[in-house]
């Protein structure tokens, strides 16, 4: 079924509410423009307008701000174990980029929910979803198969080691399918595939890890490609 077009509309007041909704202590912004500064600036009407225009223009026209290309990676604990595989890597983006992406993703989820396009097996990021629901669904399926003596098989895919390679290519195709404009999709995916990373340790920041050089205008490279070609292009752009 073809989805209705999605209009990503971000207003100055919406941007202000999103920024003020985020805690000032939230880690972000390798450039130093963290949420504390952004929260203070959006209180002033003129500065709010300027911030909104600067943060949303790349998504409207298909380019990316230079400072959005830089992220900091931090490894945090998932469990008390000292194993590297039990750590989770997170990336700190610029505060205005994170705010706009969160707003657009929220609009996207509401858009999909209205058209009943959210998979029934999705328990995260949906209204009323919880880990308890996911656990109950899995246990209920196993118990039902045991009682009825039915054959059952489950497949768990772990993307450890290749997640950053998979996400840009899949997101590129998915976002356009659900109605994102080509310009907004290119900006979002280009940020994922062209970020320069530095790793935060207990001692200091690491040297900068540069991405594979690509075109500065992602839209020009992708707007004429077929979906299959887009998948190959984005995969090859991944660092």
C-alpha positions as CSV (number, residue, x, y, z in Angstrom):
1,X,0.0,0.0,0.0
2,X,1.3,3.4,-1.0
3,X,1.6,5.7,2.1
4,X,0.4,9.3,2.1
5,X,3.1,11.9,1.8
6,X,4.6,13.0,5.1
7,X,5.0,16.7,5.6
8,X,7.7,17.4,8.2
9,X,6.7,20.7,9.6
10,X,8.9,22.2,12.4
11,X,7.8,25.6,13.8
12,X,9.7,27.9,16.0
13,X,7.4,27.2,19.0
14,X,7.7,23.4,18.3
15,X,11.5,23.7,18.2
16,X,11.5,25.7,21.4
17,X,9.3,23.2,23.2
18,X,11.5,20.3,22.1
19,X,14.7,22.1,23.4
20,X,13.1,23.0,26.7
21,X,11.8,19.5,27.1
22,X,15.3,18.1,27.0
23,X,17.2,18.3,30.3
24,X,20.0,20.8,30.4
25,X,22.4,18.1,31.7
26,X,22.0,16.0,28.6
27,X,25.4,15.3,27.0
28,X,25.8,16.6,23.5
29,X,27.6,18.8,21.0
30,X,31.3,18.2,20.4
31,X,31.4,21.9,19.3
32,X,30.5,23.0,22.8
33,X,27.0,24.3,21.8
34,X,25.3,22.1,24.4
35,X,21.7,22.1,25.5
36,X,22.4,24.6,28.2
37,X,23.3,27.3,25.7
38,X,20.5,26.3,23.3
39,X,17.9,26.4,26.1
40,X,19.1,29.9,27.0
41,X,19.0,31.2,23.4
42,X,15.5,29.9,22.5
43,X,14.1,32.1,25.3
44,X,14.8,35.1,23.1
45,X,12.4,35.4,20.1
46,X,15.0,36.6,17.6
47,X,17.6,33.9,18.5
48,X,14.8,31.3,18.5
49,X,14.0,32.2,14.9
50,X,17.6,32.1,13.9
51,X,18.2,28.7,15.6
52,X,15.1,27.2,14.0
53,X,16.1,28.3,10.5
54,X,19.6,27.1,10.8
55,X,18.6,23.7,12.3
56,X,15.8,23.0,9.7
57,X,17.3,24.5,6.5
58,X,19.6,21.4,5.9
59,X,16.6,19.1,6.0
60,X,14.7,21.2,3.6
61,X,17.4,21.6,1.0
62,X,19.6,18.5,1.4
63,X,22.9,19.6,2.8
64,X,24.6,19.3,6.2
65,X,26.3,21.8,8.5
66,X,30.0,21.3,9.0
67,X,29.8,20.9,12.8
68,X,27.2,18.2,12.4
69,X,29.8,16.0,10.9
70,X,31.6,15.6,14.2
71,X,30.5,13.3,17.0
72,X,32.0,11.9,20.2
73,X,31.6,8.2,21.0
74,X,31.3,7.1,24.6
75,X,31.2,3.5,25.9
76,X,28.8,2.9,28.8
77,X,28.1,-0.2,30.9
78,X,25.2,-2.5,30.1
79,X,26.0,-4.9,33.0
80,X,28.5,-5.1,35.9
81,X,30.6,-7.4,33.9
82,X,34.0,-6.2,32.6
83,X,33.5,-7.7,29.2
84,X,33.8,-5.4,26.2
85,X,30.8,-7.2,24.6
86,X,28.7,-6.0,27.6
87,X,29.3,-2.4,26.8
88,X,27.2,-0.1,24.7
89,X,28.6,2.6,22.5
90,X,26.6,5.8,22.2
91,X,27.3,8.8,20.1
92,X,26.9,12.5,21.1
93,X,25.6,14.6,18.3
94,X,25.1,18.4,18.1
95,X,22.1,19.5,20.2
96,X,20.2,21.2,17.4
97,X,20.7,18.3,15.1
98,X,19.4,15.9,17.8
99,X,16.4,18.1,18.6
100,X,15.3,18.3,14.9
101,X,15.8,14.6,14.3
102,X,13.8,13.7,17.5
103,X,10.9,16.0,16.3
104,X,10.9,14.5,12.8
105,X,11.0,10.9,14.2
106,X,8.0,11.7,16.5
107,X,6.1,13.1,13.6
108,X,7.0,10.0,11.6
109,X,5.7,7.6,14.3
110,X,2.4,9.5,14.5
111,X,2.1,9.5,10.7
112,X,2.7,5.7,10.6
113,X,0.4,5.1,13.6
114,X,-2.4,7.0,11.8
115,X,-2.1,4.8,8.8
116,X,-1.7,1.6,10.7
117,X,1.7,1.0,9.3
118,X,3.5,0.1,12.6
119,X,4.2,-3.6,12.8
120,X,2.2,-5.4,15.4
121,X,5.3,-6.9,16.9
122,X,6.8,-3.5,17.7
123,X,6.8,-2.8,21.4
124,X,9.3,0.1,21.6
125,X,8.6,3.8,20.7
126,X,4.9,3.2,20.4
127,X,2.1,4.3,22.8
128,X,1.5,1.7,25.4
129,X,4.5,-0.4,24.4
130,X,6.8,-1.9,27.1
131,X,9.4,-4.5,27.6
132,X,6.9,-6.5,29.7
133,X,4.6,-6.7,26.6
134,X,7.5,-8.0,24.5
135,X,8.4,-10.6,27.1
136,X,4.9,-11.7,27.6
137,X,4.4,-12.2,23.9
138,X,7.5,-14.3,23.6
139,X,6.7,-16.5,26.6
140,X,3.1,-16.9,25.5
141,X,4.2,-18.1,22.1
142,X,6.6,-20.7,23.6
143,X,3.9,-21.9,26.1
144,X,1.3,-22.2,23.4
145,X,3.7,-24.2,21.2
146,X,4.5,-26.5,24.1
147,X,0.9,-27.1,25.1
148,X,-0.3,-27.7,21.5
149,X,2.9,-29.7,20.7
150,X,3.5,-27.5,17.6
151,X,6.8,-27.0,15.9
152,X,8.2,-23.4,16.5
153,X,11.4,-21.7,15.5
154,X,12.6,-18.2,16.5
155,X,15.4,-16.2,14.9
156,X,17.4,-13.6,16.8
157,X,19.6,-11.4,14.7
158,X,22.5,-9.7,16.4
159,X,24.1,-6.8,14.5
160,X,27.1,-6.4,16.7
161,X,30.1,-5.3,14.6
162,X,28.1,-4.3,11.6
163,X,25.2,-2.1,12.9
164,X,26.7,1.1,11.7
165,X,27.1,-0.4,8.2
166,X,23.5,-1.6,8.1
167,X,21.6,1.4,9.5
168,X,22.4,4.1,6.9
169,X,21.5,1.9,3.9
170,X,18.3,0.7,5.5
171,X,17.3,4.1,6.8
172,X,17.7,5.6,3.3
173,X,15.2,3.3,1.8
174,X,12.8,3.2,4.7
175,X,12.5,6.9,5.3
176,X,11.7,7.6,1.6
177,X,9.1,4.8,1.6
178,X,7.3,6.2,4.6
179,X,7.2,9.7,3.1
180,X,10.3,11.7,4.0
181,X,11.5,14.1,1.3
182,X,14.6,13.3,-0.6
183,X,16.3,16.4,0.9
184,X,15.6,15.4,4.5
185,X,16.5,11.8,3.9
186,X,19.9,12.7,2.3
187,X,20.8,15.1,5.2
188,X,20.0,12.5,7.8
189,X,21.8,9.6,6.1
190,X,24.7,11.8,5.0
191,X,25.3,12.7,8.7
192,X,25.4,9.0,9.6
193,X,27.9,8.1,6.9
194,X,30.2,11.1,7.0
195,X,30.7,11.8,10.6
196,X,34.2,12.3,12.1
197,X,34.5,10.5,15.3
198,X,36.5,10.9,18.5
199,X,36.3,8.5,21.4
200,X,35.9,9.7,24.9
201,X,38.0,7.7,27.5
202,X,38.7,8.1,31.2
203,X,41.9,10.0,30.2
204,X,41.0,12.2,27.3
205,X,39.5,12.3,23.8
206,X,41.2,10.2,21.1
207,X,42.5,11.6,17.9
208,X,39.8,12.3,15.3
209,X,38.8,9.3,13.1
210,X,38.0,10.6,9.6
211,X,35.2,9.1,7.4
212,X,35.7,7.9,3.9
213,X,35.7,11.1,1.7
214,X,32.4,11.6,-0.3
215,X,30.6,14.3,-2.1
216,X,29.6,17.4,-0.1
217,X,26.2,17.4,-1.8
218,X,24.6,14.0,-1.0
219,X,21.4,14.8,-2.8
220,X,23.3,15.1,-6.2
221,X,24.7,11.6,-5.8
222,X,21.5,9.9,-4.8
223,X,18.5,11.7,-6.3
224,X,18.7,9.9,-9.7
225,X,19.7,6.4,-8.3
226,X,17.2,3.5,-8.3
227,X,16.4,2.0,-4.8
228,X,18.8,-0.9,-5.5
229,X,21.6,1.5,-6.5
230,X,20.8,3.7,-3.5
231,X,21.4,0.7,-1.2
232,X,24.8,0.1,-2.8
233,X,25.8,3.8,-2.7
234,X,24.9,4.3,0.9
235,X,26.7,1.0,1.9
236,X,29.8,2.1,0.1
237,X,29.6,5.5,1.8
238,X,29.6,4.0,5.3
239,X,32.8,4.4,7.2
